[in-house]
Amino acid sequence: MIMPAQKKLSTVLLSVASVFFIPIATGMAPAAMAAPTAAIVNLPDFADLVEKTGPAVVNIRTTEKAKVSQQGNAATDDEEMQEFFRRFFGAPVPPRQQQPAPRGRGKAAPDAEEEVPRGVGSGFIISPDGYVMTNAHVVDGADEVYVTLTDKREFKAKIIGADKRTDVAVVKIEGNNLPRLAMGDSNKIRVGEWVIAIGSPFGLENSVTAGIVSAKARDTGDYLPLIQTDVAVNPGNSGGPLINMRGEVVGINSQIYSRSGGYMGISFAVPIDEAMRVSDQLRASGKVTRGRIGVQIGEVTKDVAESLGLARAQGALVQRVEPGGPAEKAGVEAGDVILKFNGVGIERTSDLPRLVGGTKPGTRSTVTVWRKGATRDLSMMVTELEPEKVAKKDEKKPKAEQAPNALGLVVSDLTPAQVKDLKIDGGILVESTDGASARAGLRAGDIILRLNNTDIKDARQFNGLVAKLDTKKIVLLLVRRGDSSQFVIVKPLAQ
């Protein structure tokens, strides 16, 4: 996350100092001034680590060209001040009144195009000749990028490339013998180990925060598992390094979990080994090439695994198959569980896009899928990743059967136009939900494709199957919502 540069930050901080600081009482008892305990003495000292790594961490500010009226950029200042107060106090400060334009003869002077501040972030030097790594969102949309070192030297940088899917970018400054950071191995980090972050939170350069690794392999990204820490990271820290106690970069601070816009104890970093693979491609060609097979996937939960007859929760659940894509041509269907890709087991859902993405387009690969209680191998040609197509929807609906069934569902048949546009062979439309189906999260507009291991063709067939269900057992529905399909577990209501 990145926020606009705060031009009047120092003034605001001084004016609200009394809010943040409480005077220390002068009559403090001697007992309160006791010597540090052994536990405190044994806490890590980061001073040498910061002194060693700090010079290679840079501040990045970006600008964009915008038309500025002859009245100046007071509106921009107001936006920045309001953003500051919103983040710290939860309420905006009233904007300043705009001064009326001076009256004069003739036409008003045209607006001038000027370079205006866009945002601030952080980065770190990865090579002595000036390659700098940061987040893609730090430089996204910038017309100019400026990199400032700790010795106050400022360079105009060139964007070499940016990959939004992993939020990694590389920029280049002209320099020689520049300080650089050593790369660590993010696979070897341990939950609970100390790490530090260096960056420019809220535009405050060379700020250091410390904490521990809270978790590894958080599946918050499509193509990489993120490192979770409790290191204080705020807007402006984006793109800065996460450093271990050996002075090695193990991640790029990229995201925070927040309800207020500020740090709330949970931060995420891009693992450096994944980032370096992206960086190598960006430096070589300015872009990242990935493989794709044309499926949208979801998690295989324990309940889903049991219902499908899998021994344990594993693999990637196919929610949608891209029409005309490699997977469709190979025979992959929505509701399949992909267990292996080229013989490599899929333990978590996130394993599949990383394996496929790392496969060179044009490579013939094999996927092992679980379908209706059995495995089968399907061969497909991996192609280059591209945006997925969006299926059209038809708003025409036939009249629904009015009586809710044992699942609390009122359903209707799909029109031929809907079947064609959605590129499906069957299914029924949910008109309304109640009871068990509503509690399970189903809603009007969903399309039910399968009940347990039976494909659904029409509403009559579906209601007949529901009437025969054992009311003491859960029911597994394959449901299409929008462009995605997922399994929904419903416990039937006793009749």
LOGUVO-531547 format. One record per residue: z, y, x of N, C-alpha, C in turn; residue in three letters. Coordinates in pm, whole numbers, plus 50000, padded with zeros to 5 digits. Example, Ala and Ser with C-alpha at 12.3 -4.5 7.8 and 13.67 -1.06 7.14 Angstrom:
2
507804943151319507804955051230507804967051320ALA
507084977551285507144989451367507875000351290SER
END
This chain:
495
500004988150085500005000050000500005012350088MET
499295022350045499175034350127499315046450037ILE
499985056650087500165068550004499645080750078MET
499315091250006498775103150070499745109150170PRO
499195116050271500015122450373500895133050311ALA
502135133950356503075143450301503135155750391GLN
502415166450350502355178350433503695185550438LYS
504445184650326505685192250320506885182950320LYS
506745171250386507795161350384509065166550446LEU
508955172950564510155177650632510905187850548SER
510185196750480510835206950397511575200450281THR
510935190350219511555183850107512795176250150VAL
512725169550265513875162050312515055171150340LEU
514805182950397515885192250425516495197450296LEU
515625199850197516125205750074516955196149991SER
516755182950011517505173149934518455165250022VAL
518805170850136519655163650231520975159750169ALA
521515168450085522815165550026522775153549934SER
521595149949886521475138349799521635125449878VAL
521145125450003521095113350082522255111750178PHE
522895122550219523915121850322525255126450268PHE
526315119150303527665122450262528475125350388ILE
529165137150397529945140550516531005130050544PRO
531225127350673532245117850714533585124850724ILE
534615118850671535945124850674536435125950818ALA
537055137350850537505139750987538825132951016THR
539565129250912540865123450935540845108350928GLY
539855102250985539715087750978540825081051056MET
541405070850997542495063651061542005056251183ALA
542875054651287542485047451409542015033251380PRO
542585026951276542205013151246540735012051210ALA
540215022851148538795022651108537875024151227ALA
538405028551342537605030551462537775018851559MET
538175007251508538464995951595537214991751671ALA
537424984851784536324980251869535514969851794ALA
534224968551825533374958751758533904944651775PRO
533744936651671534164922751680533124914751758THR
533494902451792532574894051869531284891551793ALA
531394890151659530194887651578529224899151586ALA
529764911651585528904923351591528274924451730ILE
529044921551833528524922351969527354912851988VAL
527374901451920526334891351937525094893951854ASN
525074904451775523864907751701522754911551797LEU
521484908951762520384911851855520224926851879PRO
519814930152000519504943952037517994944852052ASP
517374953351971515924954251969515364965252061PHE
516234972152132515804983852207514734980452312ALA
514974970052392513994966352494512694961652431ASP
512804954452320511614949552251510764961052199LEU
511414971052141510684982652089510054990552203VAL
510794992052311510254999552426509024992552484GLU
509024979452479507904971752533506674972152443LYS
506874970952312505754969552220505324982552154THR
506234992252145505955004552072504695012052113GLY
504385013352243503205021152282501885015952228PRO
501815003152189500554997652139500424998951988ALA
501445004351921501395006451777500925020651749VAL
499995022251658499365035251637499545039851493VAL
499415052751476499375058851343497915060851305ASN
497585057651182496215059251134496225068651014ILE
495445079051024495275087950909493805088450874ARG
493545089150746492165089150700491885101750620THR
490655105650620490235117350543488975114050465THR
488705122250368487465121050292486895134950267GLU
485615135450247484955148250220485025151150072LYS
485525162950040485665166749900485375181449885ALA
484965185049765484715199049736486025206149708LYS
486285216749782487525224449767487155238249719VAL
487795242549611487485255649556487945266549650SER
487455278549628487815289849713489285293549699GLN
489975287949598491385290749581492245282449675GLN
491625273149749492395265149842492705251549783GLY
493655244549843493955231049801495365229949745ASN
495765239749666497095239449607497275227249517ALA
496185223149449496285211649361496615199049439ALA
496015197849560496295186249644497745186049686THR
498285197949724499685198849763500585194549649ASP
500265198949527501095195449412501095180249389ASP
499925173949404499845159649384500725152349484GLU
500725156849608501525150449710503005152149682GLU
503415164249641504815166749611505265158449492MET
504405157549388504775149649272504905134949308GLN
504035130049394504105116149436505425113449510GLU
505825122949595507075121349671508265120549576PHE
508355129849482509495130049392509475118049298PHE
508295113449260508225101849174508785089549245ARG
508475088049372508925076349447510435076649472ARG
510965088549505512375089349543513325091749427PHE
512885098949323513785102649215513385097149079PHE
512205091049071511805084948946511275094548842GLY
511105107348877510595117148782509765127448856ALA
508745132648792507895142548859508525156348861PRO
508115164248960508525178248965507435186348896VAL
507765196448819506735204148749505725210148846PRO
504445209048817503455214648906503485229848906PRO
503015235249021502935249849029501855255048936ARG
502045267248889501035273648805499855277848890GLN
498665274448844497465278348917497225293348902GLN
496895299749010496595313949006495215315948946GLN
495055325848860493735328248802492735332648909PRO
491515328648890490475332448987490255347448982ALA
490085353849099489875368349102488575372049033PRO
488645383048959487445387648891486615396348985ARG
485365395048974484485403049059483095403249003GLY
482265410349066480885411349021480075399649074ARG
479065396048997478165385549042478735371649017GLY
478075361549072478455347749053479595343949147LYS
480395334249103481495329449187480935321749305ALA
481675322449417481245315349538481285300249513ALA
480315292949559480295278549536481425271649613PRO
481855260149560482885252449628482345247149760ASP
483215246849862482825242049994483265227550009ALA
482495219650083482855205750111483665205350239GLU
484905201150228485795200750342486385186850359GLU
486925184550478487595171950509489045173150464GLU
489445165150366490795165950313491535152950341VAL
492865153550361493635141450388493525131550274PRO
493435118850311493335108350210494555099250212ARG
495045095750330496195086950337496605084350480GLY
497745077650496498245073950627498585059150627VAL
498505053150744498845039150760499195036550905GLY
499215024050941499575020051077498555009951128SER
498645006951255497774997151318498314993751454GLY
497614985051526498054981551662496834977751745PHE
496914980851872495804978751964495784964052007ILE
494614957651998494494943452033493674941152159ILE
493114951752216492364950252341492434963252420SER
492424962552553492544974652636491414984652616PRO
490254979952564489104988952546489094995552408ASP
490164994052330490315002352211490064996252076GLY
490044982952064489944976951931491324977251865TYR
491374982051743492624983651670492554975851540VAL
493614968151510493664960451387494564967651287MET
494164967451161494944973551054494604966350924THR
495044971950812494694966350681493394972250630ASN
492654964250553491414969150494491704980550396ALA
492814979750323493074990250224493475003450288HIS
493845003250416494175015750485492915024250508VAL
491805017750539490575024950571489565024650459VAL
489885017850350488935016750240488625030450180ASP
487345033850171486925046450112487045058550200GLY
487465056750326487645068150416486315072550474ALA
486145085750484484965091150553485205092350702ASP
486445095450741486805096350881488155089550902GLU
488305083251019489555076551055490025082051189VAL
491295086051197491875091451320493055082751362TYR
493075079251489494125070751544494935078851644VAL
496255079051625497145086451713498085076851784THR
498125077751919499005069351998500385075652008LEU
501335068152062502705073152075502795084652175THR
501835085652268501835096752363501125109052307ASP
500835108652175500245119852099498745121552121LYS
498135112752196496675113452207496055109052074ARG
495065116452028494405113251903492935110351928GLU
492455099651863491075095451877490415094551740PHE
489145098151736488355095751616487835081451624LYS
488125073451522487815059251527486575055751446ALA
485935044951485484795039551413485235026651343LYS
484905025451215485245013251142484245002351180ILE
484734991851243483884980751284483594971651165ILE
484604969451086484424960950968485734959250895GLY
485664955750768486854953650686486604942050590ALA
487624933850572487534922350482488614923750376ASP
488214927250254489184929650147489894916950104LYS
489244905550117489864893250069491114889650149ARG
491154892850276492344890350357493074903250390THR
492514914750351493094927850378493224930450527ASP
492194926850602492164928950747490984937950782VAL
491204947450871490144956350917490284958451067ALA
489174961551130489154964851274488444978151292VAL
489084987251366488465000051402488435000951554VAL
487585009751606487395010951751487575025351794LYS
488375027251899488515040351962488005039352105ILE
487555050352159487025050352295488165052852393GLU
488465042852473489535044052571489515032252666GLY
490225033652777490315023152877491765020952916ASN
492075008652953493425005152997494485009252895ASN
494155007652769495105011252663496155000152648LEU
497365003852609498384993452586497974984452471PRO
498264971752484497894962152379499064952852353ARG
499024946952233500064937452196499584923152217LEU
500494914552255500184900352271500214893652134ALA
499304884252113499244877151986500114864651993MET
500904862451890501744850651882501084839751799GLY
501854829651763501384818551680502164818751551ASP
501534823351444502244824551316502614810951257SER
501984800251306502344786951257503694782351311ASN
504144788551418505394784251482506604792551439LYS
506384802651355507544810551313508444801851225ILE
509734805251226510724797451151511424806551051ARG
511684801250935512434808850835513824811750891VAL
514214824250887515504828450938515454835251073GLY
514304834651143514244841151274514044856151259GLU
514504863551360514434878151358513014882851386TRP
512624893251316511344899951340511544914951318VAL
510654922851375510704937351355509334942351309ILE
509344953751242508114960451201508114974451259ALA
506994978651313506834992151365505664998451292ILE
505845010851247504765017451175505105031651138GLY
504405036651036504545050750996504855051650846SER
506035046950803506365047750660506435062250614PRO
505755065250502505705078750447505225088850552PHE
504405084350647503875093250749504825095950864GLY
506005089750865506975091750973506635082151086LEU
506035087251193505495078851300506595071651378GLU
506205060051435507055052551528508405048751469ASN
508405044651343509635040051279509755024951298SER
510975020451327511245006351353512225001051250VAL
511914989751191512844982851101512904968351143THR
514014961751110514214947751151514704939451034ALA
514494926351044514954917150942514654902950984GLY
514584894150888514294880050918513114875350835ILE
512554864150878511504857550800512194850850681VAL
511804854750562512424849350441511754836650392SER
510454835450411509704823650367508354823650435ALA
507764811950443506424810450499505474805650391LYS
504204808650412503144803450325503334806950179ALA
503634819750152503664824350014502224825549965ARG
501894818749859500514818449810500254830449720ASP
500214842249781499884854349706498474859049735THR
497774852349823496404856249855495464844549833GLY
494184847349811493224836749785492884828849911ASP
492834835650024492344829150144493394827750254TYR
494614831350226495634829650328497014829750265LEU
497944821950324499324822450279500034833550354PRO
500804841650285501454853150349502864849650397LEU
503324857250497504674855850549505574865450472ILE
506654860350416507604868950345508764872350437GLN
509144885050441510284889450521511144898950438THR
512324902050493513144912450431513164924950518ASP
512184926250604512034938250687511634949950597VAL
512284961250613511964972950532510544977650562ALA
509684976950462508284981350473508004990550356VAL
507435002050383507155011950280505715016750293ASN
505215024250195503875029850208503725037450340PRO
502695034150414502485039750547502735029450655GLY
503535019050625503725007750717502514998450715ASN
501684999550613500534990650598499694990450724SER
499384978550771498544976950889499314975851018GLY
500614978651016501424977651137501784963251169GLY
502254960751291502524946951332503904941951290PRO
503974929051263505244921951249505424914351380LEU
506504917151450506684912651589507894903551600ILE
507734892351674508864883451696509684888051816ASN
510744880751846511654884951952511064883352091MET
509914877152102509224876052232508214887252252ARG
508154896252156507224907452167505804903952127GLY
505634893152050504314888752007504084892251860GLU
502864895851828502524898651688502354885451613VAL
503074884051504502944871951421502354875251284VAL
502194888051253501624891651125501274906351116GLY
500524909851012500194923850982500864927350850ILE
501764937150853502454941250731501434946450630ASN
501414940150513500324942850421500754946650280SER
501784939950227502154941850088503674942450073GLN
504104948349962505504947849925505614944149778ILE
506734937949742507034936149601507894947849560TYR
507464955349460508194967449424507964970949279SER
509024976149215508904981649081508914996749084ARG
509185002449201509315016949211508295023249304SER
507545015149380506635020449480507235020149618GLY
508535017849629509215017349758509755003449785GLY
510335001649902510834988749947511974983749859TYR
511914970749822512954964849739513454951749797MET
513244949449926513794937549990512814926250012GLY
511584927649964510584917049981509294923250035ILE
508894918650152507664923450215506804911450253SER
505504913850262504584903150297503674907550412PHE
503384897950499502534900650615501424890150624ALA
500244894450667499124885350689499374877750819VAL
499374864450819499574856850943498554860751048PRO
499014862451171498124867751275497024857951313ILE
497264844751303496194835451339495024836651242ASP
495324838451112494254840551015493584854051038GLU
494384864151068493844877651090492924877951211ALA
493274870651316492444870651436491104863751411MET
491094853351328489824846951295488904856651221ARG
489504864351131488734874551060488284885351158VAL
489184889651244488864900051343487714896051433SER
487694883451476486614878851564485254880151495ASP
485204876651366483934877751293483554892351271GLN
484534900751241484254914951221483714921251349LEU
484294917751461483834923451588482454918251627ARG
482144906051585480854900151620479724904851530ALA
480004906251399478914909351307479244920251205SER
480484924951204480864935351109481184930150971GLY
481114917050951481434911150821481994897150841LYS
482544891550734483104878150738482264869150647VAL
481814858050700481024848450624481904836650587THR
481934833450459482744822250412481914812850325ARG
482374800550321481734790950234482334791650094GLY
481614786549998482094785849860481474773749792ARG
482164768649692481614757549614481524761149466ILE
482034773049429481854777749292482824772149191GLY
484124771849226485134767749129486264777849129VAL
486914779149014488154786649004489264776548982GLN
490344777849058491344767249060492724772449023ILE
493604763148990494994766348958495914755649013GLY
497194757548991498204748549046498324735748964GLU
498604724949033498924712248967500444711048964VAL
501024713448848502474712648834502904698048818THR
504214695848824504734682248809504384676648673LYS
504534684848569504224680248434502744676748418ASP
501884685148475500444682448468500114669648542VAL
500704667848661500444655748739500854643248662ALA
502034643548600502494631848523501574629148405GLU
501144639748338500274637948222498914632348259SER
498434635748379497124631048423497194617648494LEU
498424612748518498564599848584498584600648735GLY
498744612548791498844613948936500244609948981LEU
500324603849099501604599149149502544610749180ALA
501984622149221502804633849251501964646449232ARG
502644657849230501944670549213501234674149342ALA
499934673549341499124676749458497734680649412GLN
496964686549504495584689849475495414703549411GLY
494174706449375493824719249313493164716549179ALA
493704722349074493194720348939491984729348915LEU
490874723448878489654731048850489774737348712VAL
489844750548708489954757748582488604762248530GLN
487694764848620486354769348579485344765148685ARG
484184761048640483084757548731481984767748712VAL
481584774048819480544784348812479204778248773GLU
478594783348668477284778148627476264779348739PRO
475594768448768474564768448871475084767949013GLY
476404767349030476994767049163476984753149224GLY
477374751949351477384738949420478214728449349PRO
479404732449299480274722649234479664717349106ALA
479064726049026478444721548902477294711948932GLU
476484715349033475364706649068475844692949117LYS
477044692749177477584680149227478284672149118ALA
478524678349001479154671248891480624674148872GLY
481164684148938482564687948919482714694148780VAL
483814690848711484044695848576485394702948568GLU
485514712448475486794718748448487784708048405ALA
488974708248461489974698048434490084687848544GLY
489104687148634489214678448751490314683548843ASP
490904674548918491844678349023491214674449156VAL
490964684349240490374681649371491494677449465ILE
491414665049514492464659449599492144660549747LEU
490844660449780490454661149922489184669449936LYS
489044675850052487804682750087487414678150226PHE
486274671650235485824665650362486894656750423ASN
487574649150338488574639750385489944645450413GLY
490094658750405491374665250431492114666850299VAL
493344661950292494114662450170494464676650127GLY
494444679149997494824692149940496244690749886ILE
497214695849960498594695049916498924706149818GLU
498524718349853498744729949765497404735549722ARG
497434742649610496214748549558495534757349661THR
496324764949737495774774449833495074767749951SER
495284754649968494614747750080493104747350061ASP
492664745949936491224744249911490394756449950LEU
490714768649903489864779949942489854782450092PRO
490944778950162490934780950307490034770850376ARG
490054758450327489184748250386487714751250356LEU
487434754750231486044757750192485594770550261VAL
486454780850261486084793550323485794792350471GLY
486464782850537486234780950680485054771950711GLY
484364767250609483204758550629481934766850635THR
481114764150730479874771750748478934769350630LYS
478414780150569477444778350461476264769850507PRO
475814760950417474724751850451475214738150493GLY
476524736450500477104723550538477264714650415THR
476844702250425477054692850315478454687050326ARG
479194687950218480594683750219480874674350103SER
482024667550112482424658150010483774662149953THR
483864662449821485154664949756485544652449678VAL
486844649349685487384638149609488144643849491THR
487744639949370488364645349249489054634349170VAL
490074638349096490764629449003490344633448862TRP
489774623648790489284626448655489564614548564ARG
490304617248459490594607048357491144594148418LYS
492094595848512492804584348565492164577348682GLY
491104582948740490444576448853489904586948949ALA
489694582849075489124591749175487644589049190THR
486934599449231485514597849261485134608249366ARG
484174604649452483694613549557482394620049514ASP
482324633149532481134640749495480634648349617LEU
479334647849640478724654649755478094667749710SER
478294678149790477734691249755477394699149880MET
476514708949862476124717849971476934730749960MET
477724733850063478514746250064477574757950084VAL
477704768150000476874780150013477744791950051THR
477124803450075477864815250117478574821649998GLU
479794825950021480614831749916479964844249858LEU
479994845249726479474856849657480274858949529GLU
480194870749467480964873049344480594863049237PRO
481594858649162481354849149055480714855848934GLU
479914848148864479284853248743480284853348630LYS
480074862348535480954863348419480224858548294VAL
480834849448222480194843948102480274853847987ALA
479214854247905479204862947788479954856247675LYS
480464864447586481214859147473480534863047343LYS
480724854747242480154857247110481304859647013ASP
481284871046947482384874446856482244867946719GLU
481104861346692480914855046561481764842346551LYS
482544841346445483434829946429483244823746291LYS
483074810546287483014804046157484394803746092PRO
484414801345965485674801145892486554789745943LYS
487834792845968488744782946024489364774345915ALA
489734762245952490534754145863491904760745855GLU
492424762645735493584771145715494924764345741GLN
495004751245732496294744445747496624742045893ALA
497764747245942498154744546081498434729646100PRO
498064724546215498324710446241499704708646303ASN
499994696646352501314693646404501664701746529ALA
500674707446595500924715846712501064730546673LEU
500934733346542501014747246497499734754846517GLY
498614747846530497334754146559496414754446437LEU
495754765846419494634766846325493394768746411VAL
492434759546397491274759646487489974759746407VAL
488894763146474487564763146410486534758646511SER
485354755146461484264751146550483664763346618ASP
483104761146735482394771646806480974772946750LEU
480414784746755479024786646715478114781446826THR
476884777746795475934773646900475754784447007PRO
475784797246965475614808147063476784808447161ALA
477994806147111479154805947200479074794347298GLN
478704782747249478574771047336477554773647446VAL
476454780247409475404783047506475854793347609LYS
476454804247562476864814847654477984810447748ASP
478894802147696480004797447777479634785647865LEU
478444780147840477934768747918478924757147916LYS
479324753347796480224742047776479574732347679ILE
480014719847680479414709647594480114708447459ASP
481314713547451482054712447326483264721447328GLY
484254718047245485444726247240485614732547103GLY
486804737847078487114744346951487804757646979ILE
487714766546883488284779846896489634780546827LEU
490634785946897491954787846837491934800546754VAL
492224799146624492264810546533493664816646525GLU
494684808046525496064812946520496994802246576SER
498174806546618499154797346675500504799646609THR
501314789046610502664790046555503474778546614ASP
504784779846610505654768946651505424764546795GLY
505134751446812505024745646946503914751947028ALA
502754754446967501634760147042501924774447084SER
502584781946999502924795747035503934795947149ALA
504934786947144505914786347251505284782247383ARG
504224774447377503544769947499502644780747559ALA
502444791847486501644802747539500224803447490GLY
499844794447400498494795047343498374807247252LEU
497154812447238496954824147154495554823947095ARG
495384831946993494084832746927493014836947027ALA
491854830347019490764833047111490634822847222GLY
491684814847244491594804047343490614793447293ASP
490044786147387489134775247354489724762247409ILE
489944752547323490504739647364489354730147395ILE
489344725247519488264716647566488634701847567LEU
489934698947585490334685047597491764683347549ARG
492054672247484493404668547445493744655747520LEU
494744656647607495064645747699493794642147776ASN
493274629947762492054626147835490824625347747ASN
490904631447627489784630847532489104644447521THR
487804644747545487044657047529486944660647380ASP
487054673547349487044678147211485644683347175ILE
485124678247062483794682147018483834691946901LYS
484764689846807484834698646691486244698646634ASP
486494707446538487814709246481488284696846405ALA
487374689946334487764678046258488294667246352ARG
487564664946460488004654846558489364658546616GLN
489534671346652490784675846714491974673846619PHE
491824678246496492924676946401493234662246372ASN
492224653746375492454639546356493264633646471GLY
492954637846593493704633146710495144637946705LEU
495324650646667496674656346661497524648946559VAL
496924645046447497664638146342498194624646388ALA
497564618846489497974605646539498904606446659LYS
499274618546701500094620046820501514614846798LEU
502094609746904503514606146903504314619146916ASP
505054622546814505754635446810506874636446913THR
507184625546980508244625847082507704627847222LYS
506384628347237505764629647369505044643147381LYS
504984648047503504284660547526502774658247519ILE
502064668847492500614668447481500014677647587VAL
498954673247650498294681247753496954686147700LEU
496804699347692495564705347646494864712347761LEU
493554710447772492754718147866492204730047788LEU
492604741947828492324754147752491494763747835VAL
490444768847775489604779247837490054792747782ARG
490364802047872490724815647832489924825347918ARG
489034832747856488154841347935487234832648018GLY
487264834648150486414826948239487184816048313ASP
488434813748275489274803948345489704792948249SER
489924781148306490454769848230491744765248296SER
492704761048215493974756348268494584746348172GLN
495434737548226496144728148142497374734848084PHE
497624732547955498794737747887499544726047826VAL
500844725347853501664714447801502324719047671ILE
502154711247566502704714447434503544702547386VAL
504724705547337505544695147276505334695747126LYS
504804685047065504494685546921505734687546836PRO
505514693346718506584694846621506654682346534LEU
507844677646507508004665946420507594669646278ALA
506864660746215506384663346078507354657745975GLN
END
